[in-house]
Amino acid sequence: MDRQLGHPGPLMTSPPPLRLGPVDAGEVLTLQRAAYVPEARAHGDLDLPPLLETFEQTKDALGDPACFAWGIREAGRLVASVRIVVDGEAGLVGRLIVAPDRQGHGLGSSLLLAAEAATPPTVTVFRLFTGDRSVGPLRMYAKLGYVETHRTPEAHYELVHFEKPRVRSTGPVR
């Protein structure tokens, strides 16, 4: 149970997220490729970095002490994962992925909120980006309080950058 993350809130529809590490690299990479193929098709770009990442790169990323990786397992199967790299006061969210057959069930939202809550207290802002044709993720990030900050050109589409200040609990109301 020491790898288990606390309950993130009402969106949770699966078991609580577990901390992932280098031992999970093969499963993470397999899930990552399955989840990013539809994104690559939508953007007309099969050279997306998540599709080109190697097993060794995934293993190294999951072993990086600045990387906090979490996943959700259902019946032993890894169905969702996310990484947050701590860079000073920023939590850089990346590789939020959900198995194609489990998308649309709140797993991505639940996992991201849980991961945000579990990052070190030094993180004051979360940042992420996605492609401008990623309809589901764009809608989810806005729903979770992320605000678009800017766009950058990438091949024949744009990357949409988002930011969200960390919400601190002020404790019980008296």
C-alpha positions, 0 to 999 in steps of 0.5 A: 500500500505504500505506493498507493495515492490517496483518494483524489475526489469524486471523479475516481471510477477505478482503483486509486492510482499507484506510483510507477517506476522503471519496472513499469516501463514496458507497460507504460510504453505499450499503453503510450503507443496505443493511446498516441496513435489516434492523436498522431492520426488526428494531427497527421504526424506519426512522428510524435515524440511519445511514439518515438520514445524508446524503452530505455528512454521511458525507463530512464524517465520513470527512474528520474527523481524529478519525475512523479509517475502515476498509473491506474490498474484495473484487474492488473492491467495498466489502463492510464498513466501520467508523469509530472516532472518537477522543475523548480516551482513548476510541475510539467505534466506529460504523457497523460494517457488512457487506454483507448478502450477506457477513454471517456470514463473519467480516468484521465481527469481523476488521474491528473487531479490525483497526481497534482495533489501528490506533487511536492508542495514546492510546486505552485503551477502546473504546465502542459501542452497538447495538439490543437486537434486533440479535442477530448484533451482540450476540453478536459484541461479547460474543465480541470481549470487549465488556461491556455497561455499560448500556441506554438507552431509544430509541423502543420498544426499548433501546440496549445500550452496551458497553465494552472495555479496550484490550489492550496487547501486553506484547511477547515472553515471555522 
